[in-house]
Amino acid sequence: MRKGFFNGLLAGGILGAIMGMFMSPQLKRDILAEGRTVKRQARRTMKGMKKTFRDFLE
C-alpha cells in the first residue's frame, strides 16, 4: 500500500511539474482559486448542517 502511495505521489509530482511548465500562471491561479472556493462552499455547507442538526436536537 505504501509503495502505491509513493508511486502516486511521484506521478502527481511529475504531473504537477509538467503542468507548471506548460500552463500559464493565470491558469494555475484560476485552478487554485477554484479549489479554494470549493473548500469554502463545503465549509459553509457543513456549518449550516451542524446548525440545523443542533436546532433539531433542541
C-alpha positions in Angstrom: 0.0 0.0 0.0 2.8 2.4 0.9 4.5 1.7 -2.4 1.4 2.6 -4.3 1.1 5.8 -2.3 4.7 6.8 -3.1 4.2 5.9 -6.8 1.1 8.1 -6.8 3.0 10.9 -5.1 5.8 10.6 -7.7 3.3 10.6 -10.6 1.5 13.6 -9.1 4.8 15.4 -8.7 5.7 14.7 -12.3 2.2 15.8 -13.5 2.4 18.9 -11.4 5.8 19.7 -12.8 4.6 19.3 -16.4 1.5 21.4 -15.6 3.8 24.0 -14.1 5.9 24.1 -17.3 3.1 24.3 -19.8 0.4 26.2 -18.1 0.3 30.0 -17.8 0.5 31.5 -14.3 -3.0 32.9 -14.7 -4.5 29.5 -15.5 -2.7 27.9 -12.5 -4.0 30.7 -10.3 -7.6 30.1 -11.5 -7.3 26.4 -10.8 -6.0 27.0 -7.3 -8.7 29.7 -6.6 -11.4 27.3 -7.8 -10.1 24.7 -5.3 -10.3 27.2 -2.5 -13.8 28.3 -3.5 -15.0 24.7 -3.4 -13.4 24.3 0.1 -15.1 27.5 1.3 -18.5 26.3 0.0 -18.1 22.9 1.7 -17.2 24.6 5.0 -20.3 26.8 4.7 -22.5 23.8 4.0 -21.1 21.9 6.9 -21.7 24.9 9.2 -25.3 25.1 8.0 -25.8 21.4 8.5 -24.4 21.5 12.0 -26.6 24.4 12.9 -29.7 22.6 11.5 -28.8 19.5 13.4 -28.3 21.4 16.7 -31.7 23.1 16.2 -33.3 19.7 15.5 -31.9 18.3 18.8 -33.2 21.2 20.9 
